[in-house]
Amino acid sequence: MDKKELVLQEIEQVPDILLDEVLDFLRYLKTKITSERIEALITSESSLKKDWLLPEEDIAWQNL
């Protein structure tokens, strides 16, 4: 049984009164992952920007 099936199995056993909380938590996790990816991209951009702005980079990419 894979993890997704295990999670679904657990959700089936959650009392209805807790389903809103479970849903909120799952949405929180998705948002957290997205936020962390965006933060990593921004961090990467600032550290790589100094190399992207070199004249050698412009020459290397001018024929694309």
N, CA, C and O atoms as a GROMACS GRO file, in nm:
protein
  256
    1MET      N    1   0.085  -0.118   0.000
    1MET     CA    2   0.000   0.000   0.000
    1MET      C    3   0.090   0.124   0.000
    1MET      O    4   0.181   0.136   0.082
    2ASP      N    5   0.063   0.218  -0.092
    2ASP     CA    6   0.146   0.338  -0.097
    2ASP      C    7   0.097   0.443   0.004
    2ASP      O    8  -0.007   0.425   0.068
    3LYS      N    9   0.173   0.549   0.018
    3LYS     CA   10   0.143   0.650   0.120
    3LYS      C   11   0.010   0.719   0.097
    3LYS      O   12  -0.064   0.748   0.191
    4LYS      N   13  -0.021   0.744  -0.028
    4LYS     CA   14  -0.148   0.811  -0.058
    4LYS      C   15  -0.266   0.724  -0.012
    4LYS      O   16  -0.364   0.775   0.042
    5GLU      N   17  -0.255   0.597  -0.035
    5GLU     CA   18  -0.361   0.506   0.008
    5GLU      C   19  -0.371   0.502   0.161
    5GLU      O   20  -0.481   0.495   0.217
    6LEU      N   21  -0.256   0.506   0.228
    6LEU     CA   22  -0.257   0.508   0.374
    6LEU      C   23  -0.323   0.635   0.428
    6LEU      O   24  -0.401   0.630   0.523
    7VAL      N   25  -0.291   0.748   0.366
    7VAL     CA   26  -0.352   0.875   0.408
    7VAL      C   27  -0.503   0.869   0.387
    7VAL      O   28  -0.579   0.908   0.475
    8LEU      N   29  -0.545   0.821   0.271
    8LEU     CA   30  -0.688   0.810   0.243
    8LEU      C   31  -0.757   0.716   0.343
    8LEU      O   32  -0.869   0.742   0.388
    9GLN      N   33  -0.689   0.610   0.377
    9GLN     CA   34  -0.743   0.515   0.475
    9GLN      C   35  -0.761   0.583   0.611
    9GLN      O   36  -0.862   0.563   0.679
   10GLU      N   37  -0.662   0.662   0.649
   10GLU     CA   38  -0.672   0.734   0.776
   10GLU      C   39  -0.785   0.837   0.772
   10GLU      O   40  -0.860   0.851   0.868
   11ILE      N   41  -0.798   0.907   0.661
   11ILE     CA   42  -0.904   1.007   0.648
   11ILE      C   43  -1.041   0.942   0.660
   11ILE      O   44  -1.133   1.001   0.718
   12GLU      N   45  -1.055   0.824   0.606
   12GLU     CA   46  -1.183   0.752   0.615
   12GLU      C   47  -1.223   0.727   0.760
   12GLU      O   48  -1.342   0.715   0.791
   13GLN      N   49  -1.125   0.720   0.848
   13GLN     CA   50  -1.152   0.691   0.989
   13GLN      C   51  -1.168   0.816   1.075
   13GLN      O   52  -1.202   0.806   1.193
   14VAL      N   53  -1.145   0.933   1.017
   14VAL     CA   54  -1.155   1.058   1.093
   14VAL      C   55  -1.304   1.092   1.112
   14VAL      O   56  -1.382   1.085   1.018
   15PRO      N   57  -1.342   1.127   1.233
   15PRO     CA   58  -1.481   1.167   1.255
   15PRO      C   59  -1.514   1.293   1.173
   15PRO      O   60  -1.429   1.380   1.153
   16ASP      N   61  -1.636   1.300   1.126
   16ASP     CA   62  -1.678   1.413   1.041
   16ASP      C   63  -1.649   1.548   1.104
   16ASP      O   64  -1.618   1.644   1.034
   17ILE      N   65  -1.658   1.556   1.234
   17ILE     CA   66  -1.636   1.683   1.302
   17ILE      C   67  -1.493   1.735   1.284
   17ILE      O   68  -1.468   1.855   1.298
   18LEU      N   69  -1.398   1.646   1.252
   18LEU     CA   70  -1.258   1.686   1.234
   18LEU      C   71  -1.219   1.707   1.087
   18LEU      O   72  -1.106   1.749   1.059
   19LEU      N   73  -1.307   1.678   0.996
   19LEU     CA   74  -1.272   1.686   0.854
   19LEU      C   75  -1.234   1.827   0.809
   19LEU      O   76  -1.146   1.843   0.725
   20ASP      N   77  -1.298   1.929   0.863
   20ASP     CA   78  -1.261   2.066   0.830
   20ASP      C   79  -1.117   2.096   0.869
   20ASP      O   80  -1.043   2.161   0.795
   21GLU      N   81  -1.078   2.046   0.986
   21GLU     CA   82  -0.940   2.065   1.031
   21GLU      C   83  -0.840   1.991   0.943
   21GLU      O   84  -0.734   2.043   0.911
   22VAL      N   85  -0.875   1.870   0.906
   22VAL     CA   86  -0.789   1.790   0.818
   22VAL      C   87  -0.772   1.862   0.684
   22VAL      O   88  -0.661   1.873   0.632
   23LEU      N   89  -0.881   1.911   0.629
   23LEU     CA   90  -0.876   1.984   0.503
   23LEU      C   91  -0.792   2.109   0.515
   23LEU      O   92  -0.709   2.138   0.428
   24ASP      N   93  -0.810   2.185   0.621
   24ASP     CA   94  -0.730   2.305   0.644
   24ASP      C   95  -0.581   2.271   0.653
   24ASP      O   96  -0.498   2.343   0.598
   25PHE      N   97  -0.548   2.163   0.721
   25PHE     CA   98  -0.408   2.123   0.735
   25PHE      C   99  -0.348   2.084   0.601
   25PHE      O  100  -0.235   2.123   0.570
   26LEU      N  101  -0.421   2.009   0.521
   26LEU     CA  102  -0.371   1.971   0.389
   26LEU      C  103  -0.348   2.094   0.302
   26LEU      O  104  -0.248   2.102   0.231
   27ARG      N  105  -0.440   2.188   0.307
   27ARG     CA  106  -0.423   2.312   0.229
   27ARG      C  107  -0.304   2.394   0.280
   27ARG      O  108  -0.231   2.453   0.201
   28TYR      N  109  -0.285   2.396   0.412
   28TYR     CA  110  -0.170   2.463   0.469
   28TYR      C  111  -0.040   2.402   0.416
   28TYR      O  112   0.053   2.475   0.379
   29LEU      N  113  -0.032   2.270   0.414
   29LEU     CA  114   0.089   2.203   0.366
   29LEU      C  115   0.117   2.237   0.220
   29LEU      O  116   0.232   2.260   0.183
   30LYS      N  117   0.013   2.240   0.138
   30LYS     CA  118   0.032   2.275  -0.004
   30LYS      C  119   0.082   2.419  -0.018
   30LYS      O  120   0.171   2.446  -0.098
   31THR      N  121   0.027   2.509   0.060
   31THR     CA  122   0.068   2.649   0.056
   31THR      C  123   0.212   2.663   0.104
   31THR      O  124   0.290   2.739   0.047
   32LYS      N  125   0.247   2.590   0.210
   32LYS     CA  126   0.382   2.596   0.265
   32LYS      C  127   0.485   2.551   0.162
   32LYS      O  128   0.589   2.614   0.145
   33ILE      N  129   0.455   2.443   0.093
   33ILE     CA  130   0.547   2.392  -0.009
   33ILE      C  131   0.566   2.494  -0.120
   33ILE      O  132   0.678   2.519  -0.163
   34THR      N  133   0.456   2.553  -0.165
   34THR     CA  134   0.463   2.654  -0.271
   34THR      C  135   0.545   2.774  -0.225
   34THR      O  136   0.629   2.824  -0.300
   35SER      N  137   0.522   2.820  -0.103
   35SER     CA  138   0.596   2.935  -0.050
   35SER      C  139   0.745   2.905  -0.040
   35SER      O  140   0.828   2.991  -0.072
   36GLU      N  141   0.780   2.785   0.003
   36GLU     CA  142   0.921   2.749   0.015
   36GLU      C  143   0.988   2.744  -0.122
   36GLU      O  144   1.104   2.783  -0.135
   37ARG      N  145   0.917   2.696  -0.223
   37ARG     CA  146   0.974   2.692  -0.358
   37ARG      C  147   0.996   2.833  -0.413
   37ARG      O  148   1.098   2.861  -0.474
   38ILE      N  149   0.899   2.920  -0.390
   38ILE     CA  150   0.912   3.058  -0.436
   38ILE      C  151   1.030   3.125  -0.367
   38ILE      O  152   1.108   3.195  -0.431
   39GLU      N  153   1.043   3.104  -0.238
   39GLU     CA  154   1.155   3.161  -0.161
   39GLU      C  155   1.289   3.111  -0.215
   39GLU      O  156   1.384   3.189  -0.226
   40ALA      N  157   1.297   2.983  -0.247
   40ALA     CA  158   1.421   2.927  -0.302
   40ALA      C  159   1.454   2.989  -0.438
   40ALA      O  160   1.570   3.018  -0.467
   41LEU      N  161   1.351   3.009  -0.520
   41LEU     CA  162   1.374   3.072  -0.650
   41LEU      C  163   1.426   3.214  -0.635
   41LEU      O  164   1.518   3.255  -0.705
   42ILE      N  165   1.367   3.288  -0.544
   42ILE     CA  166   1.410   3.427  -0.522
   42ILE      C  167   1.553   3.431  -0.471
   42ILE      O  168   1.632   3.514  -0.515
   43THR      N  169   1.587   3.341  -0.379
   43THR     CA  170   1.723   3.335  -0.326
   43THR      C  171   1.822   3.300  -0.437
   43THR      O  172   1.930   3.359  -0.446
   44SER      N  173   1.786   3.204  -0.520
   44SER     CA  174   1.873   3.164  -0.631
   44SER      C  175   1.894   3.279  -0.728
   44SER      O  176   2.005   3.303  -0.774
   45GLU      N  177   1.787   3.350  -0.758
   45GLU     CA  178   1.797   3.459  -0.853
   45GLU      C  179   1.895   3.565  -0.805
   45GLU      O  180   1.978   3.612  -0.882
   46SER      N  181   1.885   3.603  -0.679
   46SER     CA  182   1.974   3.708  -0.628
   46SER      C  183   2.120   3.664  -0.628
   46SER      O  184   2.208   3.746  -0.650
   47SER      N  185   2.146   3.536  -0.603
   47SER     CA  186   2.285   3.490  -0.601
   47SER      C  187   2.341   3.470  -0.742
   47SER      O  188   2.462   3.481  -0.764
   48LEU      N  189   2.255   3.439  -0.839
   48LEU     CA  190   2.300   3.416  -0.976
   48LEU      C  191   2.297   3.543  -1.061
   48LEU      O  192   2.360   3.549  -1.167
   49LYS      N  193   2.225   3.644  -1.015
   49LYS     CA  194   2.208   3.766  -1.094
   49LYS      C  195   2.342   3.830  -1.131
   49LYS      O  196   2.358   3.882  -1.241
   50LYS      N  197   2.438   3.825  -1.040
   50LYS     CA  198   2.568   3.888  -1.067
   50LYS      C  199   2.636   3.824  -1.188
   50LYS      O  200   2.705   3.892  -1.264
   51ASP      N  201   2.616   3.691  -1.207
   51ASP     CA  202   2.673   3.624  -1.324
   51ASP      C  203   2.592   3.651  -1.450
   51ASP      O  204   2.648   3.663  -1.559
   52TRP      N  205   2.460   3.661  -1.436
   52TRP     CA  206   2.374   3.685  -1.553
   52TRP      C  207   2.400   3.821  -1.616
   52TRP      O  208   2.379   3.839  -1.735
   53LEU      N  209   2.445   3.916  -1.535
   53LEU     CA  210   2.461   4.052  -1.584
   53LEU      C  211   2.599   4.079  -1.645
   53LEU      O  212   2.628   4.193  -1.683
   54LEU      N  213   2.682   3.979  -1.656
   54LEU     CA  214   2.815   3.996  -1.716
   54LEU      C  215   2.804   4.008  -1.868
   54LEU      O  216   2.718   3.945  -1.929
   55PRO      N  217   2.890   4.087  -1.931
   55PRO     CA  218   2.890   4.100  -2.076
   55PRO      C  219   2.913   3.965  -2.146
   55PRO      O  220   2.860   3.942  -2.255
   56GLU      N  221   2.991   3.877  -2.084
   56GLU     CA  222   3.017   3.745  -2.142
   56GLU      C  223   2.887   3.664  -2.156
   56GLU      O  224   2.871   3.588  -2.252
   57GLU      N  225   2.798   3.681  -2.064
   57GLU     CA  226   2.669   3.612  -2.070
   57GLU      C  227   2.586   3.664  -2.187
   57GLU      O  228   2.523   3.586  -2.259
   58ASP      N  229   2.587   3.794  -2.206
   58ASP     CA  230   2.512   3.851  -2.319
   58ASP      C  231   2.565   3.795  -2.451
   58ASP      O  232   2.487   3.761  -2.541
   59ILE      N  233   2.694   3.787  -2.462
   59ILE     CA  234   2.755   3.734  -2.586
   59ILE      C  235   2.719   3.588  -2.606
   59ILE      O  236   2.686   3.545  -2.716
   60ALA      N  237   2.725   3.511  -2.498
   60ALA     CA  238   2.697   3.367  -2.507
   60ALA      C  239   2.553   3.339  -2.549
   60ALA      O  240   2.528   3.238  -2.615
   61TRP      N  241   2.460   3.424  -2.514
   61TRP     CA  242   2.318   3.400  -2.540
   61TRP      C  243   2.261   3.481  -2.657
   61TRP      O  244   2.142   3.469  -2.687
   62GLN      N  245   2.341   3.562  -2.722
   62GLN     CA  246   2.286   3.653  -2.824
   62GLN      C  247   2.230   3.581  -2.948
   62GLN      O  248   2.145   3.638  -3.017
   63ASN      N  249   2.273   3.460  -2.977
   63ASN     CA  250   2.226   3.391  -3.098
   63ASN      C  251   2.106   3.300  -3.074
   63ASN      O  252   2.065   3.226  -3.164
   64LEU      N  253   2.051   3.303  -2.958
   64LEU     CA  254   1.936   3.216  -2.929
   64LEU      C  255   1.805   3.284  -2.957
   64LEU      O  256   1.699   3.225  -2.938
   0.00000   0.00000   0.00000
